[in-house]
């Protein structure tokens, strides 16, 4: 049995590598690495670096499990495979926040797809949302047969670099998009007030589609801010995190929060909104969770002016070692074992 990964936004560079540092590209690479000999479904046949690209129409449905990261499209994937295969094997991977779908057609499509095909979610919270959507929007006989598993995505701990504090504290915008859900204006408002109180350097590494936005251009004109493209390599990305002092999270919703966990493990002090997604990835009693912009400002100010004490408070909330607490709960080894285990359970691979 073979594995084929379907993610319509995956891009392969001229050297045959999956390009990009966004979560989708990162997860495609992780799945291709997890299942040696797996394929990436793409526009045309091609030999790539360590894997083959193959059009969906060329997939042997009898011998291939398709892992669909485009969950709403799973029904059409099944129909395409069903032309030459009586029982196509399709598995959903929900790695994003379900709140992005607001239209009733999208929600109904998501519900039916997750009810009909085994579905793996990137966190317990996302899995609970999927179960709720399936229960509410499908009929009971279908909903009762839904197979839903989950585990925290985790990060590759071997990438982490030793932390180095900078003479002028570095505050990170902890996302690559300036979408409304991320509330980037709140971030800008808070750091602008911090700059009036103490020197900081703000860094925002954005997806190219958001670099030319009005907010990005306005922020880039500040003498204390650097706004630029994503780092060229994962090594550069982790080097940049290793010199980050703090970050301010402002998102309303997150399915997991991979970028935040990476920054925390790298040694940054994280300031979070009082949201369920944030509390799900942090220890009980984490000291830097704000309810108002004023609280966010005071917490971030402390993070950049009294960093050592803030880190001690984070350790106290995590039984003495915050870094170890994170590593024990967000190691991607757990993800890989759980994901592979579910594939074996559901399809006998």
C-alpha positions, 0 to 999 in steps of 0.5 A, spaced: 500 500 500 502 506 498 501 513 500 499 519 496 498 526 499 493 531 496 494 539 498 492 543 492 497 549 494 503 545 495 509 548 490 515 544 488 521 548 486 526 547 480 530 542 484 524 538 486 523 540 493 516 542 497 517 550 498 515 554 503 515 555 510 507 556 511 504 550 515 501 547 509 508 546 506 511 544 512 506 538 514 506 536 506 514 535 507 513 532 514 508 527 511 512 525 505 518 524 510 513 520 515 511 515 509 518 513 505 516 512 498 510 516 498 507 521 493 505 528 492 498 529 488 500 535 483 498 537 476 503 533 472 508 527 473 515 528 475 520 525 479 522 530 485 527 530 491 525 523 495 518 523 492 514 523 486 509 527 483 503 524 480 496 527 477 490 524 481 487 521 475 494 517 475 493 514 482 492 507 483 486 507 488 486 499 489 493 500 492 494 507 494 491 511 501 490 518 499 491 523 505 487 529 503 489 536 506 484 539 502 478 536 506 472 539 503 475 536 496 475 529 499 468 527 496 471 529 489 477 526 490 473 519 492 469 520 485 475 521 481 478 515 484 472 511 484 472 511 476 477 505 476 477 503 483 471 500 487 473 502 494 477 508 494 481 509 500 481 517 502 483 520 509 482 527 511 487 531 515 484 537 518 490 542 520 487 548 520 481 552 524 474 550 522 472 557 523 475 559 517 469 556 513 462 560 514 458 559 508 453 553 510 455 550 503 462 549 506 460 547 513 456 542 510 461 539 505 466 539 511 461 535 515 459 530 510 467 529 508 469 528 515 463 523 517 464 519 511 472 519 511 477 517 517 479 524 519 485 526 523 486 533 527 492 537 529 489 538 536 484 536 541 480 542 540 480 541 532 478 534 533 472 537 538 470 542 533 470 537 527 465 532 531 461 538 533 460 540 526 459 532 524 454 531 529 450 538 527 450 537 520 449 530 518 444 525 519 445 520 525 447 514 522 452 517 518 455 521 524 455 515 528 460 512 524 465 518 523 472 516 525 476 522 528 483 522 531 487 527 533 494 529 536 498 535 537 502 537 531 508 538 535 515 541 533 522 538 530 526 539 537 532 538 533 531 544 530 532 549 536 538 553 537 541 556 543 537 562 545 541 569 545 538 575 548 540 582 544 542 589 546 535 591 544 529 587 545 526 583 539 519 583 539 516 578 533 509 579 530 508 571 530 504 570 524 506 570 516 499 573 515 495 579 516 488 576 516 483 579 520 483 573 524 490 575 527 488 582 529 494 585 526 492 592 528 492 590 535 499 588 535 501 594 531 497 599 536 500 595 542 508 595 540 507 603 538 505 604 545 511 600 548 516 604 543 514 610 547 516 607 553 522 603 552 527 601 546 525 595 542 526 592 535 519 589 531 520 584 526 515 581 522 516 576 517 510 575 512 508 571 506 509 575 500 501 576 499 501 580 505 508 584 504 504 589 500 498 590 504 497 597 507 498 595 514 505 592 512 507 598 508 505 602 514 509 598 519 515 598 515 516 605 515 517 605 522 524 606 524 524 601 529 520 595 525 523 590 520 518 587 515 520 582 510 519 576 507 519 569 510 526 566 511 530 562 506 531 556 510 528 553 516 535 554 519 535 561 518 528 561 521 530 558 527 536 562 528 531 568 528 527 565 533 533 564 537 534 571 538 527 573 539 526 576 546 518 576 546 512 576 542 505 578 542 499 573 540 493 577 538 489 572 534 482 570 535 482 563 533 487 558 532 487 550 531 493 549 534 498 555 534 505 552 531 508 558 530 507 560 538 510 554 540 516 554 536 517 561 539 516 559 546 521 553 545 526 557 542 526 562 548 521 567 547 516 570 552 509 569 549 504 574 551 497 571 549 490 573 549 485 570 553 482 565 548 481 557 549 486 556 543 491 559 547 490 556 554 490 549 550 497 549 549 499 553 555 500 550 563 495 552 568 497 559 571 501 561 565 502 568 567 502 572 561 495 572 558 491 578 557 484 580 557 484 587 554 489 591 550 492 595 556 494 588 560 497 586 553 501 592 553 503 591 561 505 584 560 509 585 553 513 591 557 515 587 562 517 581 557 522 586 554 524 590 560 524 584 565 525 578 561 529 574 566 524 574 571 518 573 566 522 567 564 522 564 571 515 566 572 513 561 566 518 556 569 514 556 576 507 555 572 510 549 569 513 545 575 520 549 574 522 548 567 517 551 562 522 549 556 521 541 558 514 542 559 513 544 552 518 539 549 514 533 553 507 535 550 509 538 543 514 533 540 513 531 533 515 524 534 508 523 538 505 526 532 508 522 527 507 515 531 500 517 532 498 519 525 502 513 522 498 509 528 491 511 525 493 510 518 494 502 520 488 502 524 484 505 519 487 502 513 491 496 515 497 499 512 
